[in-house]
Amino acid sequence: MVFVVARLVSACIFMAAAIHQGTNPWFPPAPDYWNFVTIWDGRWYQEAAEKGYPTVLPVDANGVVKENAWAFYALFPFLARGLSAMTGMGILPALTAIAMVAGLGAALVIFQLFREFAGRRTAMWGVIFVSTFPVSPILQVPYAESLNLLLLAASLLLVVRRHYLAAIPVVLLMCLSRPTGVPFAAMLGLLFLWRLWGRLRPSLSAQPPEGGAATRPTSTRSLVSLAVLVFATALGALAWPTIAWAVTGDPAAYTRTETAWRGHDLVPFKPWFDTGRMLFGPVLGVLAPFVFTALFVLLMISRPVRAIGMELRLWCACYMGYLLVFLHPQTSTFRMLLPLFPLALGAALLSKSKAYRGTVVVLFVLLQIVWVVWLWAWAPLPGGGDYPP
């Protein structure tokens, strides 16, 4: 019910913004709600569902790869194609329906995940924060975020409960929904090393450290299962780039496609410094990524975040590390922060005050208005195009 109410609020924001939508690349001004929510990447998913993926990468006169469907993972559009074939509905309505149902499923799974670390009321507030997050309107449009959130939350829940082998098919599907496989594999690898250290530590020390917290012992069988999951996730993380290579014959087909939106090749970390210099100048801009990283580290070691459990903290750290290495920070960065949803539980644990929690929700809804009006609604920039959501 909480998620449904949140989506109705977001729908009202979308409809209000649609009334003021002017000339745009997709449809006449002032579209209805269902047209308005299908713009931007929704059209790329539609193309992937209807036409599949190109066997030859499109290039410009200089041989630079142009924007194409390989940037959009296949699970979401293929599910829509199947639903369309079964029901007769169009691809875009099928994409929207899957996104909305997956978003509801994600909210239910996130609640179960949060219950592993908090009481019922606090876990519910964590779900409310996720459901009203400033970019949460993305969970009801034909983007793969809601499907990925569902699979990510389910994967984390299974890992937290140490059902490692059962997590394999869920994780593999997650790896085919959005590019979260690499940080998830990194998280599992670090978790394996931590569990292995915990397994070996009793034999390396005569007694546990004084005042040390009790930890759940890790059996050999559990450790082997986790190792299998690490290996399977690593393979899953490489699956989509490998598929793109097999179909196009270009080993770098996926990365060349991803960087088509950037206008330059991928250089780890460099885009953060470029963006920092653009926003804050040549001196402060160089320091900005370090300040941002330091603030994130302080957040991760804060008491509320320490309460969300080792697995969730590892995931947040690995995902943010992944963004720092590979992401080109721009307006879409806000949307890409959604997989950090476990931090919503930390926010709920910060205070039990109804005034605090209610203020957070109100602030989030107001920021939804900013996000939809500023980024989702299309308005041409002086140099052409618009900021992507």
C-alpha positions in Angstrom: 0.0 0.0 0.0 2.8 2.4 0.9 4.5 1.8 -2.5 1.2 2.2 -4.4 0.4 5.5 -2.6 3.9 6.8 -3.4 3.5 5.9 -7.1 0.1 7.7 -7.2 1.8 10.8 -5.8 4.5 10.5 -8.5 1.8 10.0 -11.1 0.3 13.3 -10.1 3.7 15.0 -10.5 4.1 13.4 -13.9 0.7 14.6 -15.0 1.2 18.1 -13.8 4.5 18.3 -15.6 3.0 16.8 -18.8 0.5 19.6 -19.1 3.5 22.0 -19.4 5.5 19.8 -21.7 6.3 21.7 -24.9 7.7 20.7 -28.3 9.8 17.6 -27.9 11.3 14.8 -30.0 8.6 12.2 -29.3 5.1 13.5 -29.4 3.0 16.8 -29.6 3.0 19.2 -26.6 1.0 18.5 -23.5 0.9 14.6 -23.9 -1.2 12.4 -21.7 0.4 10.5 -18.7 1.0 7.2 -20.6 2.9 8.9 -23.4 4.8 11.2 -21.1 6.3 8.4 -19.0 7.5 6.5 -22.1 10.2 9.0 -23.3 14.0 8.9 -23.0 15.4 5.4 -22.5 11.9 3.8 -22.7 12.2 4.3 -26.5 15.5 2.4 -26.6 14.0 -0.5 -24.7 11.1 -0.5 -27.1 13.6 -0.7 -30.0 15.5 -3.5 -28.4 12.2 -5.4 -27.8 10.9 -4.8 -31.3 14.0 -5.0 -33.5 16.6 -6.8 -31.3 20.2 -5.7 -31.2 22.3 -4.7 -34.2 24.8 -7.2 -35.5 26.9 -4.4 -36.9 27.7 -1.5 -34.6 26.5 1.8 -36.2 29.4 4.3 -36.7 29.8 7.8 -37.9 32.0 9.1 -40.7 35.0 9.0 -38.3 34.4 5.4 -37.3 33.2 6.3 -33.8 30.4 4.1 -32.6 27.0 5.9 -32.4 24.3 5.4 -29.7 22.6 2.0 -30.1 20.6 -0.6 -28.2 23.6 -2.5 -26.9 23.7 -0.1 -24.0 20.4 -1.5 -22.7 20.5 -4.9 -21.1 18.2 -7.6 -22.7 16.1 -9.0 -19.8 13.7 -6.1 -19.5 12.9 -5.7 -23.2 12.7 -9.4 -23.8 10.2 -9.8 -20.9 8.1 -7.0 -22.5 8.2 -8.8 -25.8 7.0 -11.9 -24.2 4.2 -10.1 -22.4 3.2 -8.3 -25.5 3.0 -11.6 -27.5 0.9 -13.2 -24.8 -1.5 -10.3 -24.2 -1.5 -8.4 -27.5 -0.6 -5.1 -25.8 2.0 -2.8 -27.3 5.6 -3.0 -26.3 5.6 0.4 -24.5 2.5 -0.5 -22.3 4.1 -3.9 -21.6 7.4 -2.3 -20.5 5.4 0.1 -18.3 3.4 -2.7 -16.8 6.5 -4.8 -16.0 8.2 -1.8 -14.4 5.3 -1.1 -12.1 4.8 -4.7 -11.0 8.5 -5.1 -10.5 8.6 -1.9 -8.5 5.9 -3.2 -6.2 7.7 -6.6 -5.9 10.9 -4.7 -5.0 9.2 -2.8 -2.2 7.9 -6.1 -0.7 11.3 -7.8 -0.9 13.1 -4.7 0.5 10.8 -4.8 3.5 11.8 -8.4 4.1 15.5 -7.5 3.7 15.2 -4.5 6.1 13.4 -6.8 8.7 16.6 -8.8 8.9 18.2 -5.7 10.7 15.4 -3.7 12.2 12.0 -3.9 13.7 8.8 -3.8 11.6 8.1 -0.1 12.0 11.6 1.0 11.2 11.8 -1.4 8.2 8.5 0.1 7.0 9.9 3.6 7.2 13.0 2.4 5.3 10.6 1.2 2.5 8.8 4.5 2.6 12.0 6.4 2.1 12.9 4.1 -0.9 9.4 4.6 -2.3 9.5 8.4 -2.1 13.2 8.9 -2.9 13.6 11.9 -5.3 14.3 9.6 -8.3 11.6 7.0 -7.3 9.3 8.0 -10.2 11.7 6.0 -12.3 10.1 2.9 -10.8 6.9 3.5 -12.7 8.2 4.3 -16.2 9.6 1.9 -18.8 13.1 1.8 -17.5 14.8 -1.3 -16.1 15.5 0.2 -12.7 12.5 -1.3 -11.0 13.3 -4.8 -12.4 16.9 -4.5 -11.4 15.9 -3.2 -7.9 13.7 -6.3 -7.4 16.4 -8.7 -8.4 19.1 -6.8 -6.5 17.0 -6.8 -3.3 16.2 -10.5 -3.7 19.9 -11.3 -4.3 20.9 -9.3 -1.2 18.2 -11.0 0.9 19.4 -14.5 -0.1 23.0 -13.5 0.6 22.1 -12.1 4.0 20.3 -15.3 4.8 23.3 -17.3 3.4 21.2 -19.1 0.8 24.1 -18.7 -1.6 23.3 -21.5 -4.1 19.7 -20.4 -4.3 20.9 -16.9 -5.1 22.7 -17.9 -8.3 19.7 -17.8 -10.7 18.5 -14.5 -9.2 21.9 -12.9 -9.5 22.3 -14.1 -13.1 19.0 -12.5 -14.0 20.1 -9.3 -12.2 23.3 -9.3 -14.3 21.1 -9.2 -17.4 18.9 -6.4 -16.2 21.4 -3.6 -15.6 25.2 -3.3 -15.1 25.2 -4.2 -11.4 27.0 -7.5 -11.8 30.6 -6.2 -11.4 30.1 -4.4 -8.1 28.0 -7.4 -6.8 30.8 -9.8 -7.7 33.2 -7.5 -5.9 31.0 -7.4 -2.9 30.7 -11.2 -2.8 34.4 -11.6 -3.3 35.1 -9.4 -0.3 32.4 -11.2 1.7 34.1 -14.5 0.9 37.5 -13.2 2.1 35.8 -12.0 5.3 34.1 -15.3 5.9 37.3 -17.2 5.2 39.2 -15.0 7.6 36.5 -15.6 10.2 36.8 -19.3 9.6 40.6 -19.3 9.9 40.9 -16.8 12.8 40.2 -19.3 15.6 43.1 -21.4 14.5 45.4 -18.3 14.3 44.6 -17.0 17.7 44.4 -18.8 21.0 41.3 -16.9 22.1 39.0 -14.3 20.5 39.8 -10.7 21.0 38.6 -9.2 24.3 35.3 -7.6 23.9 34.9 -8.9 20.4 31.3 -9.2 19.1 30.0 -12.7 18.6 29.7 -13.7 14.9 27.7 -16.4 13.3 30.2 -19.3 12.4 30.7 -20.1 8.8 30.7 -23.8 7.9 32.9 -25.3 5.2 29.8 -26.0 3.2 28.6 -22.4 3.4 32.0 -21.2 2.4 32.1 -23.4 -0.6 28.6 -22.3 -1.6 29.7 -18.7 -1.4 32.7 -19.4 -3.5 30.5 -20.9 -6.2 28.2 -17.9 -6.0 31.2 -15.5 -6.4 32.3 -17.5 -9.5 28.8 -17.5 -11.0 28.4 -13.8 -10.4 31.7 -13.0 -12.1 30.6 -15.0 -15.1 27.2 -13.2 -15.0 28.9 -9.8 -14.8 30.7 -10.6 -18.1 27.8 -12.1 -19.8 26.3 -9.1 -21.5 29.6 -7.7 -22.9 30.4 -11.2 -24.1 27.1 -11.5 -25.8 27.6 -8.1 -27.5 31.1 -9.4 -28.6 29.7 -12.6 -30.0 26.9 -11.0 -31.9 28.9 -8.0 -33.4 32.3 -9.6 -33.6 33.7 -6.5 -31.7 35.3 -7.4 -28.3 34.6 -3.9 -27.1 31.1 -3.6 -28.5 29.5 -2.9 -25.2 32.0 -0.4 -23.8 32.2 1.4 -27.1 28.4 1.7 -27.1 28.3 2.9 -23.5 30.9 5.6 -24.2 29.0 6.8 -27.2 26.8 8.9 -24.9 30.0 10.4 -23.3 31.6 11.4 -26.6 35.0 10.1 -25.5 36.7 6.8 -24.4 36.4 5.4 -20.9 39.2 6.4 -18.6 38.7 5.2 -15.0 38.3 8.0 -12.5 39.0 10.8 -14.9 35.4 11.9 -15.6 35.0 12.8 -11.9 37.9 15.2 -12.0 36.7 16.7 -15.3 33.3 17.3 -13.8 34.8 18.6 -10.6 36.9 21.2 -12.5 33.8 22.1 -14.6 31.7 22.7 -11.5 34.2 24.1 -8.9 37.2 25.3 -10.9 40.7 24.0 -11.5 41.8 23.8 -7.8 38.6 22.9 -5.9 37.5 20.7 -8.8 40.5 18.4 -8.3 39.8 18.1 -4.6 36.0 17.6 -5.0 36.2 13.8 -5.8 38.4 13.3 -2.7 36.0 15.3 -0.5 33.1 13.3 -1.9 34.8 10.0 -1.2 35.7 11.1 2.4 32.1 12.1 3.1 30.9 8.7 1.8 33.4 6.9 4.0 32.2 8.9 7.0 28.6 7.9 6.1 29.5 4.3 5.9 31.2 4.2 9.3 28.3 6.2 11.0 26.4 4.3 13.7 23.1 4.1 11.8 24.8 2.6 8.7 26.8 0.2 10.8 23.5 -1.2 12.0 22.4 -2.4 8.5 24.8 -5.4 8.4 28.0 -6.4 6.8 26.5 -7.5 3.5 24.5 -4.4 2.8 27.4 -2.1 3.8 29.8 -4.1 1.5 27.3 -3.7 -1.3 27.0 0.1 -0.9 30.8 0.5 -0.7 31.4 -1.7 -3.8 28.7 -0.1 -5.8 29.9 3.4 -5.0 33.4 2.3 -5.8 32.2 1.0 -9.1 30.6 4.4 -9.9 33.8 6.2 -9.0 35.8 4.1 -11.3 33.5 3.9 -14.3 30.7 6.5 -14.1 30.7 9.7 -16.1 29.0 12.0 -13.5 26.1 14.0 -15.0 22.4 14.4 -14.4 21.7 10.6 -14.8 23.9 10.0 -11.8 21.0 10.8 -9.5 19.1 7.8 -11.0 22.1 5.6 -10.8 22.3 6.1 -7.0 19.1 4.1 -6.5 20.9 0.7 -5.9 22.3 2.3 -2.8 18.8 1.8 -1.3 20.1 0.0 1.8 21.1 3.4 3.1 17.4 4.2 3.4 17.3 1.8 6.3 20.3 3.7 7.9 18.3 6.9 7.4 15.3 5.4 9.2 17.5 4.2 12.0 19.0 7.6 12.5 16.0 8.7 14.6 12.6 7.3 15.6 11.1 10.8 15.6 7.9 11.1 13.6 8.8 14.7 12.9 12.2 13.7 11.4 10.8 10.8 9.3 7.8 12.8 8.1 10.1 15.7 7.1 12.3 13.4 5.1 9.3 12.1 3.2 8.0 15.7 2.5 11.5 16.7 1.3 11.8 13.7 -0.9 8.4 14.4 -2.6 9.4 18.0 -3.2 12.6 16.8 -4.8 10.6 14.5 -6.9 8.9 17.6 -8.4 12.4 19.1 -9.1 13.6 15.9 -10.7 10.5 15.4 -13.0 10.3 19.1 -14.0 14.0 19.6 -14.4 15.1 16.3 -15.9 12.2 14.2 -17.1 10.3 17.0 -18.9 12.2 17.8 -22.1 13.4 21.3 -22.8 16.0 22.1 -25.4 19.4 23.5 -24.3 21.0 26.4 -26.2 23.5 23.9 -27.7 20.8 21.3 -28.5 19.5 18.3 -26.7 18.6 18.3 -23.0 19.9 17.0 -19.7 19.0 13.3 -19.4 17.1 12.0 -16.4 
